[in-house]
Amino acid sequence: MSKPLEILKKYWNHDAFRTPQEDIINAVLAGKDTFGLMPTGGGKSITFQVPAMMMDGICLVISPLVALMKDQVQNLQNKGIKAIALTGGISVDEMINLLDNCQYGNYKFLYLSPERLQNDWILERIKDLPINLIAIDEAHCVSQWGHDFRPAYLKISKLKEYFPKVAFLALTASATKRVQDDIILQLQLENPSIYTKSFARENLAYMVFNVEDKLHLMEQILKKNPQPSIIYVNNRKSCSETVRQLETLGFSATYYHGGLSSKDKENQMNLWMNEKVQIMVATNAFGMGIDKSNVKTVIHLHIPPNLENYYQEAGRAGRNGEKAFAILLTNPSDVIHVEAQFMSILSDKAFLNLVFVKLCNYFQIAYGEGIDEKFSFNINQFCTKYGFPILKTYNALQFLDNQGIISLSQEFTEKITMQFIIESKEVIRYMSLNPNDEEIILTILRTNPGIYDSQSNINISLVAKKSNASENQVLALLHKLNEKEIIELHAKNNDAIITFNEIREDERTINRVAKYLEAQNELKTKQLQSVLHYIKESKICKNKLLLDYFGEIVKENCGVCSYCISKNKSKIDSSTLSDKIISLLNIQELNSREIQKLTKYPKDDVIFALQNLLENDSIIVKSNNNYSIK
């Protein structure tokens, strides 16, 4: 059998493991349940992908992140490794085919969301697979104390009954000690090997600056550090506004958020990855699977909702080991604003129920129906129709998504409908004259029998697949037919896809999850207070504050954060100022106002230096309030 390092070199082209990857892999190969806490950028996926390649059978990977699953499956396929993901929006027939492939097609990885385990027939099919390892990514989701709790994760422990001899590997990038213990309890890990990598990043300087003009300070930081940078903002509008401001200042920048099409996301990403632009301005939609080692600066323009998110986003700086900066910019009004906004967007049970009922009405789903139905969704249009506040509604929908009641895919989509407006014999004539277009048109006709009578929804990916064409080719042909007035084409942009995972039961549905809503609101409140404490605390090293939150106690200050630098600077300045005062007083007696004017130091600094000199008997103060050498 190949050794782990040989597999790593063969498929990932790395010569060595990072700590503690190899220890986790060896524990898994020994058949032990294992818990791995590896901060962002630590290479969690290697710890289950390498051992899975060394064993017969298939590795089951459970993750709530659709984008990450797709990314990892694509990366594995690019390496010639057979992998499949059962993501949302896949029909039952497709899932049956994919699971057949897993059983008979020598696949090595099956990725699925925890919600899939709630389908009994899927669970029955998985029981028959030759599972060699069960990896639970984002394992903090199993804990009510985790920052993204999902009740569906509680079902994972059921797999223990079916695979008693298969090792479980629970992985997370951010979890407090309380959450770690809860993960082990909820997943029923048996005497697990526990590997935790320190959250300390010695090369990363954590900075918090309270300033009136954020843009001015940001300009200074980015000019001083012209390497690749990320600026995180909290909404899509701020993305484009910040890029425009940066370009006005002479910087090259682009932006990334969940409302962009897949093509635009890829283009923006490539511009930044290939360093055609210096700065990526993004919402928290950016970062999943991003592995750019030379990011020098990560700046947060707005207060993040919790320290878990902040640590992960900040940690995208300095992965090459060189000195890097994680900077949080605030101004005096930010804290007041974020506290007021935070309270205004928390959903209570009544609002959650209202949103769910209106959502079902919006898509005309009858009581007792709706399971597995899928719809294009624009949240702005929905909120406008019912007069709902957008942020509060978005949070309610996210909660419903976390509970598995709906799946909210925040990927830009284009809903396309069309109708033939010429007679069928004319369509046949067109195909005979344009044989290259025939297969696509025939596929559209076969899959949409009523397309001559009314506007019909067109599934572009399905048409492309059945006609052996690319999606771009299908779209290009539709636009050509529209221009020739052969069809009437309508394209409507949507910023999400909603899939209903349960039948509509209104209050019965919401009552079942209400207890989790209350607990999550309480947790979010505590998490925000921890962020505000991190920002406001001015007498403790920022690195110490972060590590303490994650349960690591360190005695030494980091020496490079905003607190440590200000502390060191005050010592240097104080010493320099004292020397200047002594020099001036050697020439003549002076009062404090004259000393301040001559030294050009702030009043408080001058008074502090004079007090130190008096305490050390270096100077004296006379009855006329003048200072002189003793």
C-alpha positions as CSV (number, residue, x, y, z in Angstrom):
1,M,0.0,0.0,0.0
2,S,1.2,3.5,-0.8
3,K,2.3,5.7,2.0
4,P,0.6,9.0,2.8
5,L,3.5,11.1,1.6
6,E,3.6,9.2,-1.7
7,I,-0.1,10.0,-2.2
8,L,0.4,13.6,-1.3
9,K,3.2,14.0,-3.8
10,K,1.4,12.0,-6.6
11,Y,-1.9,13.9,-6.5
12,W,-1.2,17.2,-4.7
13,N,2.4,17.8,-5.7
14,H,3.4,18.7,-2.1
15,D,6.6,17.4,-0.5
16,A,5.6,17.6,3.1
17,F,2.5,17.7,5.3
18,R,1.6,20.7,7.5
19,T,1.1,20.2,11.2
20,P,-1.0,18.3,12.3
21,Q,-2.1,16.8,8.9
22,E,0.0,13.6,9.1
23,D,-1.0,12.8,12.7
24,I,-4.7,13.1,11.7
25,I,-4.1,10.9,8.7
26,N,-2.3,8.2,10.7
27,A,-5.1,8.2,13.3
28,V,-7.7,7.7,10.6
29,L,-5.7,4.9,8.9
30,A,-5.6,3.2,12.3
31,G,-9.4,3.2,12.3
32,K,-9.7,5.7,15.1
33,D,-12.4,8.4,15.5
34,T,-10.6,11.7,15.2
35,F,-11.3,15.4,15.9
36,G,-9.2,18.0,14.0
37,L,-9.3,21.7,14.7
38,M,-7.3,23.4,12.0
39,P,-7.6,27.2,11.5
40,T,-8.3,28.5,8.0
41,G,-5.7,27.7,5.5
42,G,-4.5,24.7,7.4
43,G,-5.5,22.2,4.7
44,K,-8.4,20.3,6.3
45,S,-9.4,18.5,3.1
46,I,-6.0,16.7,2.8
47,T,-6.7,14.9,6.1
48,F,-9.5,12.9,4.6
49,Q,-8.6,12.9,0.9
50,V,-5.2,11.3,1.4
51,P,-6.3,8.4,3.6
52,A,-9.4,7.8,1.5
53,M,-7.1,7.3,-1.6
54,M,-5.1,4.7,0.4
55,M,-8.1,2.5,1.3
56,D,-10.5,0.4,-0.7
57,G,-14.0,1.9,-1.0
58,I,-15.5,5.3,-0.9
59,C,-15.1,8.3,1.5
60,L,-18.4,9.9,2.6
61,V,-17.9,13.7,3.1
62,I,-20.7,15.7,4.8
63,S,-20.6,19.4,4.4
64,P,-23.2,22.3,4.4
65,L,-21.2,24.4,1.9
66,V,-22.4,23.7,-1.7
67,A,-19.8,26.0,-3.3
68,L,-17.0,24.2,-1.4
69,M,-18.3,20.8,-2.3
70,K,-18.5,21.7,-6.0
71,D,-15.0,23.2,-5.8
72,Q,-13.5,20.1,-4.1
73,V,-15.2,17.7,-6.5
74,Q,-14.0,19.6,-9.5
75,N,-10.4,19.7,-8.1
76,L,-10.5,15.9,-7.5
77,Q,-11.8,15.3,-11.0
78,N,-9.1,17.4,-12.4
79,K,-6.6,15.1,-10.7
80,G,-8.3,12.1,-12.3
81,I,-10.0,11.1,-9.0
82,K,-13.6,10.0,-9.3
83,A,-15.9,12.2,-7.1
84,I,-19.6,13.0,-6.9
85,A,-21.6,15.6,-5.0
86,L,-25.3,15.3,-4.2
87,T,-26.1,19.0,-4.0
88,G,-29.5,20.8,-3.9
89,G,-31.6,21.0,-7.0
90,I,-30.7,17.5,-8.3
91,S,-33.8,15.5,-9.3
92,V,-34.6,12.1,-7.7
93,D,-33.8,10.3,-10.9
94,E,-30.4,12.0,-11.1
95,M,-29.6,11.1,-7.5
96,I,-30.5,7.5,-8.1
97,N,-28.1,7.5,-11.1
98,L,-25.3,9.1,-9.1
99,L,-25.7,6.7,-6.2
100,D,-25.7,3.8,-8.7
101,N,-22.4,5.2,-10.0
102,C,-21.0,5.3,-6.4
103,Q,-22.0,1.6,-5.9
104,Y,-20.7,0.3,-9.2
105,G,-18.4,2.9,-10.7
106,N,-15.4,2.7,-8.5
107,Y,-15.8,6.3,-7.1
108,K,-13.6,7.5,-4.3
109,F,-15.6,10.4,-2.8
110,L,-19.3,11.1,-2.2
111,Y,-20.1,14.6,-1.0
112,L,-23.5,15.5,0.4
113,S,-25.2,17.9,2.7
114,P,-26.4,16.8,6.1
115,E,-30.0,17.4,5.0
116,R,-29.7,14.6,2.5
117,L,-29.3,12.1,5.4
118,Q,-32.9,13.0,6.4
119,N,-34.2,11.2,3.2
120,D,-34.6,7.6,4.3
121,W,-34.2,6.2,0.8
122,I,-30.8,8.0,0.5
123,L,-29.7,6.6,3.8
124,E,-30.7,3.1,2.7
125,R,-28.6,3.5,-0.4
126,I,-25.6,4.8,1.5
127,K,-25.8,1.8,3.9
128,D,-25.0,-0.4,0.9
129,L,-21.9,1.5,-0.2
130,P,-18.4,0.4,0.7
131,I,-17.7,3.4,3.0
132,N,-14.1,3.6,4.1
133,L,-14.2,6.9,6.0
134,I,-16.8,9.4,7.1
135,A,-15.5,13.0,7.2
136,I,-17.7,15.7,8.7
137,D,-16.5,19.1,7.5
138,E,-17.7,22.4,9.3
139,A,-18.3,20.1,12.3
140,H,-19.1,23.1,14.5
141,C,-22.6,23.1,12.8
142,V,-23.5,20.1,15.0
143,S,-23.3,22.2,18.2
144,Q,-25.9,24.7,19.3
145,W,-23.0,26.7,20.6
146,G,-21.4,26.8,17.2
147,H,-21.7,29.9,15.0
148,D,-23.7,28.1,12.3
149,F,-25.8,25.4,14.0
150,R,-27.8,23.1,11.8
151,P,-30.1,20.5,13.4
152,A,-29.6,18.2,10.4
153,Y,-26.0,17.6,11.7
154,L,-27.5,15.9,14.7
155,K,-28.6,13.0,12.3
156,I,-25.0,12.2,11.4
157,S,-24.5,10.2,14.6
158,K,-27.1,7.7,13.2
159,L,-24.4,6.6,10.7
160,K,-22.6,5.1,13.7
161,E,-25.2,2.3,13.8
162,Y,-24.7,1.4,10.1
163,F,-20.9,1.8,10.0
164,P,-19.6,0.8,13.5
165,K,-16.1,0.0,12.3
166,V,-15.6,3.0,10.0
167,A,-13.6,5.9,11.4
168,F,-15.4,9.3,11.8
169,L,-13.2,12.4,11.2
170,A,-14.8,15.7,12.5
171,L,-13.1,18.8,11.1
172,T,-13.6,22.5,11.9
173,A,-11.6,25.7,11.4
174,S,-13.0,27.6,14.3
175,A,-14.5,26.3,17.6
176,T,-14.2,27.3,21.2
177,K,-13.5,24.7,23.8
178,R,-17.2,24.4,24.6
179,V,-18.0,23.7,21.0
180,Q,-15.2,21.2,20.6
181,D,-16.6,19.1,23.6
182,D,-20.1,19.4,22.2
183,I,-19.0,18.2,18.7
184,I,-17.4,15.0,20.2
185,L,-20.6,14.4,22.3
186,Q,-23.1,15.0,19.5
187,L,-21.3,13.0,16.9
188,Q,-20.8,10.2,19.5
189,L,-17.0,10.0,18.7
190,E,-15.6,7.0,20.6
191,N,-12.4,7.8,22.5
192,P,-11.3,10.2,19.7
193,S,-7.8,11.2,18.9
194,I,-7.8,15.0,19.2
195,Y,-5.5,17.3,17.2
196,T,-5.7,21.0,17.5
197,K,-3.5,23.5,15.8
198,S,-2.8,26.7,17.6
199,F,-4.9,29.7,16.4
200,A,-1.7,31.9,16.8
201,R,-0.4,33.4,13.6
202,E,3.0,34.9,14.5
203,N,3.4,36.6,11.2
204,L,-0.1,38.3,11.2
205,A,-0.5,41.6,12.9
206,Y,-4.0,42.3,14.1
207,M,-4.9,46.0,14.0
208,V,-7.9,47.9,15.2
209,F,-8.1,51.6,14.3
210,N,-10.8,54.0,15.4
211,V,-10.8,56.8,12.8
212,E,-13.1,59.4,11.4
213,D,-11.9,59.0,7.8
214,K,-11.6,55.3,6.9
215,L,-10.9,55.9,3.3
216,H,-7.9,58.1,4.0
217,L,-6.3,55.6,6.4
218,M,-7.1,52.8,3.9
219,E,-5.3,54.7,1.2
220,Q,-2.2,55.1,3.4
221,I,-2.2,51.3,4.2
222,L,-2.6,50.2,0.6
223,K,0.1,52.6,-0.7
224,K,2.5,51.4,2.0
225,N,1.6,47.7,1.1
226,P,1.1,47.4,-2.6
227,Q,0.8,43.6,-2.6
228,P,-2.5,41.7,-3.1
229,S,-5.2,42.8,-0.6
230,I,-8.7,41.9,0.4
231,I,-11.2,44.4,1.7
232,Y,-14.3,42.9,3.3
233,V,-17.6,44.9,3.4
234,N,-21.0,43.8,4.7
235,N,-23.2,44.3,1.6
236,R,-23.2,44.3,-2.2
237,K,-23.7,48.0,-2.6
238,S,-20.6,48.8,-0.6
239,C,-18.6,46.5,-2.9
240,S,-19.1,48.7,-6.0
241,E,-18.9,52.0,-4.0
242,T,-15.6,51.0,-2.4
243,V,-14.1,49.9,-5.8
244,R,-15.1,53.3,-7.3
245,Q,-13.5,55.2,-4.4
246,L,-10.3,53.2,-4.7
247,E,-10.1,53.6,-8.4
248,T,-10.5,57.4,-7.9
249,L,-7.4,57.2,-5.6
250,G,-5.5,55.4,-8.3
251,F,-5.7,51.8,-7.1
252,S,-6.7,48.8,-9.3
253,A,-9.6,46.9,-7.7
254,T,-12.5,44.6,-8.5
255,Y,-15.3,43.1,-6.4
256,Y,-17.0,39.9,-5.6
257,H,-20.4,39.1,-4.1
258,G,-23.2,36.5,-4.2
259,G,-25.2,38.5,-6.8
260,L,-22.7,38.0,-9.6
261,S,-23.1,35.4,-12.3
262,S,-20.8,32.4,-12.2
263,K,-19.0,33.8,-15.2
264,D,-18.5,37.2,-13.6
265,K,-17.3,35.6,-10.4
266,E,-14.7,33.7,-12.3
267,N,-13.6,36.7,-14.2
268,Q,-13.3,38.9,-11.1
269,M,-11.5,36.1,-9.3
270,N,-9.0,35.6,-12.1
271,L,-8.2,39.3,-12.3
272,W,-7.2,39.3,-8.6
273,M,-5.6,35.8,-8.5
274,N,-3.4,36.7,-11.6
275,E,-2.6,40.1,-10.0
276,K,-4.1,42.2,-12.8
277,V,-5.7,44.1,-9.9
278,Q,-4.3,44.7,-6.4
279,I,-7.5,44.7,-4.4
280,M,-10.5,42.5,-4.1
281,V,-13.4,44.2,-2.4
282,A,-15.9,41.5,-1.3
283,T,-18.7,40.4,1.0
284,N,-18.3,37.2,3.0
285,A,-19.3,35.2,-0.1
286,F,-15.7,35.5,-1.1
287,G,-13.0,33.3,0.3
288,M,-14.3,29.7,0.1
289,G,-11.4,27.5,-1.1
290,I,-9.3,30.6,-1.9
291,D,-5.6,29.7,-1.7
292,K,-3.5,32.8,-2.5
293,S,-0.5,32.8,-0.3
294,N,0.9,36.3,-0.8
295,V,-2.1,38.3,0.4
296,K,-0.5,41.1,2.4
297,T,-3.5,42.9,3.9
298,V,-7.0,42.0,4.8
299,I,-9.1,45.1,5.8
300,H,-12.6,45.0,7.3
301,L,-14.4,48.2,6.7
302,H,-17.5,47.1,8.7
303,I,-17.8,45.3,12.1
304,P,-18.1,41.5,11.5
305,P,-20.9,39.6,13.2
306,N,-18.7,37.2,15.2
307,L,-15.0,36.5,15.9
308,E,-15.2,33.1,14.2
309,N,-15.9,34.7,10.8
310,Y,-13.4,37.5,11.5
311,Y,-10.6,35.1,12.3
312,Q,-11.2,33.1,9.1
313,E,-11.4,36.1,6.9
314,A,-8.4,37.8,8.5
315,G,-6.5,34.5,8.2
316,R,-6.5,34.8,4.4
317,A,-3.5,37.2,4.8
318,G,0.1,36.0,5.1
319,R,-0.3,32.3,4.3
320,N,3.2,32.4,2.8
321,G,4.6,33.0,6.3
322,E,5.7,36.6,5.6
323,K,4.5,39.5,7.8
324,A,0.9,40.5,6.9
325,F,-1.8,42.7,8.4
326,A,-5.4,42.0,9.5
327,I,-7.0,45.5,10.0
328,L,-10.4,46.4,11.3
329,L,-11.4,50.0,10.7
330,T,-14.1,51.5,12.9
331,N,-15.4,55.0,13.6
332,P,-17.2,56.4,16.6
333,S,-20.7,55.8,15.1
334,D,-20.0,52.2,14.0
335,V,-20.6,50.6,17.4
336,I,-23.9,52.5,18.0
337,H,-25.0,51.7,14.5
338,V,-24.2,48.0,14.5
339,E,-25.9,47.4,17.9
340,A,-29.1,49.2,16.7
341,Q,-29.0,47.4,13.4
342,F,-28.3,44.0,15.0
343,M,-31.4,44.2,17.2
344,S,-33.6,45.3,14.3
345,I,-32.7,42.3,12.1
346,L,-33.2,39.5,14.6
347,S,-36.3,37.4,13.8
348,D,-38.7,36.3,16.4
349,K,-41.1,33.4,16.0
350,A,-44.0,35.5,14.7
351,F,-41.9,37.1,12.0
352,L,-40.3,33.8,11.0
353,N,-43.8,32.2,10.6
354,L,-45.0,35.2,8.6
355,V,-42.1,35.0,6.2
356,F,-42.5,31.3,5.7
357,V,-46.3,31.6,5.0
358,K,-45.8,34.4,2.6
359,L,-42.9,32.6,0.9
360,C,-45.3,29.6,0.3
361,N,-48.0,31.9,-1.0
362,Y,-45.5,33.7,-3.2
363,F,-44.8,30.5,-5.0
364,Q,-48.4,29.3,-4.8
365,I,-47.6,26.2,-2.7
366,A,-50.7,24.7,-1.1
367,Y,-50.8,23.4,2.5
368,G,-49.4,19.9,2.6
369,E,-47.5,20.2,-0.6
370,G,-44.2,21.7,-1.9
371,I,-41.6,19.1,-1.0
372,D,-38.6,19.2,-3.5
373,E,-40.1,22.0,-5.5
374,K,-37.5,24.5,-6.8
375,F,-37.9,28.2,-7.7
376,S,-35.9,31.1,-8.9
377,F,-36.0,33.9,-6.2
378,N,-35.2,37.6,-6.0
379,I,-35.3,38.7,-2.4
380,N,-35.8,42.4,-3.3
381,Q,-38.9,41.6,-5.3
382,F,-40.2,39.4,-2.5
383,C,-39.7,42.0,0.2
384,T,-41.2,44.8,-1.9
385,K,-44.4,42.7,-2.5
386,Y,-45.0,42.1,1.2
387,G,-43.3,45.2,2.7
388,F,-40.7,43.2,4.6
389,P,-37.3,44.7,5.7
390,I,-34.6,43.1,3.5
391,L,-31.9,42.3,6.1
392,K,-34.4,40.9,8.6
393,T,-36.1,38.8,5.9
394,Y,-32.7,37.5,4.7
395,N,-31.8,36.4,8.2
396,A,-35.1,34.6,8.5
397,L,-34.5,32.8,5.2
398,Q,-31.0,31.9,6.3
399,F,-32.4,30.4,9.5
400,L,-34.9,28.4,7.5
401,D,-32.0,27.2,5.4
402,N,-29.9,26.2,8.4
403,Q,-32.9,24.2,9.8
404,G,-33.2,22.4,6.5
405,I,-36.7,23.6,5.8
406,I,-35.6,25.3,2.6
407,S,-32.3,25.3,0.7
408,L,-31.3,28.8,-0.2
409,S,-28.7,28.8,-3.0
410,Q,-27.2,32.3,-3.2
411,E,-26.0,31.9,-6.7
412,F,-26.9,34.3,-9.5
413,T,-29.3,32.7,-11.9
414,E,-31.0,33.8,-15.1
415,K,-34.6,32.6,-15.6
416,I,-35.2,32.1,-19.3
417,T,-38.6,31.7,-20.9
418,M,-39.4,31.5,-24.6
419,Q,-42.1,30.7,-27.2
420,F,-42.0,30.0,-30.9
421,I,-43.9,32.7,-32.7
422,I,-43.7,31.1,-36.2
423,E,-45.5,28.0,-37.3
424,S,-44.0,24.5,-36.8
425,K,-43.4,24.0,-40.5
426,E,-41.4,27.2,-40.6
427,V,-39.3,25.9,-37.7
428,I,-38.7,22.7,-39.6
429,R,-37.7,24.7,-42.7
430,Y,-35.2,26.8,-40.6
431,M,-33.6,23.6,-39.2
432,S,-33.2,22.2,-42.7
433,L,-31.4,25.4,-43.8
434,N,-29.3,25.6,-40.5
435,P,-28.3,22.0,-39.7
436,N,-25.9,23.1,-37.0
437,D,-28.8,24.5,-34.9
438,E,-31.0,21.5,-35.4
439,E,-30.0,19.4,-32.4
440,I,-30.5,22.2,-29.9
441,I,-33.9,23.2,-31.3
442,L,-35.1,19.6,-31.4
443,T,-34.1,19.2,-27.7
444,I,-36.0,22.3,-26.8
445,L,-39.1,21.0,-28.7
446,R,-38.9,17.6,-27.0
447,T,-38.5,18.9,-23.5
448,N,-41.1,21.7,-23.8
449,P,-44.2,20.3,-25.7
450,G,-46.3,23.5,-25.2
451,I,-43.7,25.9,-26.5
452,Y,-45.8,26.9,-29.5
453,D,-48.8,27.9,-27.3
454,S,-47.2,29.9,-24.4
455,Q,-44.0,31.1,-22.8
456,S,-42.2,28.0,-21.4
457,N,-39.3,27.8,-18.9
458,I,-36.1,26.7,-20.5
459,N,-33.6,24.7,-18.4
460,I,-30.4,25.8,-20.2
461,S,-28.1,23.2,-18.5
462,L,-30.5,20.3,-19.4
463,V,-30.9,21.4,-23.0
464,A,-27.1,21.7,-23.3
465,K,-26.6,18.2,-21.8
466,K,-29.1,16.5,-24.0
467,S,-28.0,18.2,-27.2
468,N,-24.2,17.7,-26.5
469,A,-23.7,21.4,-26.6
470,S,-22.3,24.0,-24.1
471,E,-24.6,26.3,-22.2
472,N,-23.0,29.3,-24.1
473,Q,-23.9,27.7,-27.4
474,V,-27.5,27.2,-26.3
475,L,-27.8,30.8,-25.1
476,A,-26.2,32.2,-28.3
477,L,-28.7,30.3,-30.4
478,L,-31.6,31.6,-28.4
479,H,-30.5,35.2,-28.8
480,K,-30.0,34.6,-32.5
481,L,-33.5,33.1,-32.9
482,N,-34.9,36.0,-30.9
483,E,-33.3,38.5,-33.3
484,K,-34.6,36.7,-36.3
485,E,-38.1,36.9,-34.7
486,I,-38.4,33.1,-34.7
487,I,-39.0,33.0,-30.9
488,E,-40.0,35.5,-28.2
489,L,-37.3,35.4,-25.5
490,H,-37.5,36.7,-21.9
491,A,-34.5,36.6,-19.5
492,K,-35.0,37.6,-15.9
493,N,-32.2,37.8,-13.3
494,N,-32.5,36.2,-9.9
495,D,-30.1,36.2,-7.1
496,A,-31.0,32.9,-5.5
497,I,-32.6,29.5,-6.0
498,I,-35.0,28.3,-3.3
499,T,-35.8,24.6,-2.9
500,F,-38.5,23.5,-0.4
501,N,-37.3,20.4,1.5
502,E,-40.5,19.8,3.4
503,I,-44.2,20.0,2.8
504,R,-46.0,23.2,3.8
505,E,-47.4,23.0,7.4
506,D,-47.1,26.7,8.4
507,E,-47.1,27.0,12.2
508,R,-46.4,23.3,12.7
509,T,-43.2,23.7,10.7
510,I,-42.1,26.8,12.6
511,N,-43.1,25.5,16.1
512,R,-40.7,22.6,15.6
513,V,-37.7,24.9,15.1
514,A,-38.7,27.9,17.4
515,K,-36.5,26.6,20.3
516,Y,-33.4,26.8,18.0
517,L,-34.3,30.3,17.0
518,E,-34.3,31.5,20.6
519,A,-31.0,29.8,21.3
520,Q,-29.4,31.2,18.1
521,N,-30.5,34.7,18.9
522,E,-28.9,34.5,22.3
523,L,-25.7,33.1,20.8
524,K,-25.5,35.8,18.1
525,T,-26.0,38.5,20.8
526,K,-23.1,37.1,22.8
527,Q,-20.9,36.8,19.7
528,L,-21.5,40.4,18.8
529,Q,-20.6,41.5,22.3
530,S,-17.3,39.5,21.9
531,V,-16.6,41.4,18.7
532,L,-17.3,44.8,20.4
533,H,-15.1,43.8,23.4
534,Y,-12.3,43.0,20.9
535,I,-12.7,46.4,19.3
536,K,-13.2,48.5,22.4
537,E,-10.6,46.9,24.7
538,S,-7.6,49.2,24.5
539,K,-5.3,47.8,27.3
540,I,-4.8,44.2,26.1
541,C,-2.9,42.8,23.2
542,K,-5.3,42.1,20.3
543,N,-3.7,38.7,19.6
544,K,-4.2,37.7,23.3
545,L,-7.9,38.8,23.0
546,L,-8.5,36.6,19.9
547,L,-6.7,33.6,21.3
548,D,-8.4,33.9,24.6
549,Y,-11.8,33.7,22.8
550,F,-10.8,30.4,21.3
551,G,-9.6,29.0,24.6
552,E,-5.8,29.6,24.1
553,I,-4.1,31.4,27.0
554,V,-0.8,33.1,26.2
555,K,1.3,35.1,28.6
556,E,3.4,37.2,26.2
557,N,2.1,40.1,24.1
558,C,2.5,39.6,20.3
559,G,4.5,42.8,19.8
560,V,3.0,43.5,16.4
561,C,-0.7,44.3,16.9
562,S,-2.1,47.8,17.2
563,Y,-2.1,47.7,21.0
564,C,1.6,46.5,21.2
565,I,2.8,49.0,18.6
566,S,1.0,51.9,20.4
567,K,2.5,50.8,23.7
568,N,6.0,50.6,22.3
569,K,5.6,53.9,20.4
570,S,4.5,55.7,23.6
571,K,7.6,54.4,25.4
572,I,9.9,55.6,22.6
573,D,8.1,59.0,22.3
574,S,8.1,59.5,26.0
575,S,11.8,58.9,26.2
576,T,12.5,61.2,23.2
577,L,10.2,63.9,24.7
578,S,12.0,63.7,28.1
579,D,15.3,64.2,26.4
580,K,14.0,67.3,24.5
581,I,12.6,68.8,27.7
582,I,15.9,68.4,29.5
583,S,17.7,70.0,26.6
584,L,15.4,73.0,26.6
585,L,15.6,73.4,30.4
586,N,19.4,73.4,30.3
587,I,19.1,76.6,28.3
588,Q,16.3,78.3,30.3
589,E,13.4,77.9,32.7
590,L,10.0,77.2,31.0
591,N,6.4,76.6,31.9
592,S,4.4,73.7,30.5
593,R,2.7,75.8,27.8
594,E,6.1,77.0,26.5
595,I,7.5,73.5,26.6
596,Q,4.5,72.2,24.6
597,K,4.9,74.9,22.0
598,L,8.6,74.3,21.5
599,T,8.5,70.5,21.4
600,K,5.3,70.4,19.3
601,Y,4.0,67.4,21.3
602,P,0.4,67.0,22.5
603,K,-0.5,68.6,25.8
604,D,-1.2,65.2,27.6
605,D,2.2,63.8,26.4
606,V,4.1,66.8,27.7
607,I,2.3,66.7,31.1
608,F,3.0,62.9,31.4
609,A,6.7,63.4,30.6
610,L,7.0,66.3,33.1
611,Q,5.4,64.1,35.8
612,N,7.9,61.3,35.1
613,L,10.9,63.7,35.2
614,L,9.6,65.2,38.5
615,E,9.2,61.7,40.0
616,N,12.7,60.8,39.0
617,D,14.1,64.1,40.5
618,S,15.5,65.1,37.2
619,I,13.7,68.5,37.3
620,I,11.9,70.8,39.8
621,V,9.0,73.1,39.5
622,K,9.3,76.6,41.0
623,S,6.8,78.8,42.7
624,N,6.1,80.7,39.4
625,N,5.2,77.3,37.8
626,N,8.4,77.3,35.7
627,Y,10.4,74.1,35.3
628,S,14.1,74.0,35.7
629,I,17.0,71.5,36.0
630,K,17.4,70.4,39.6
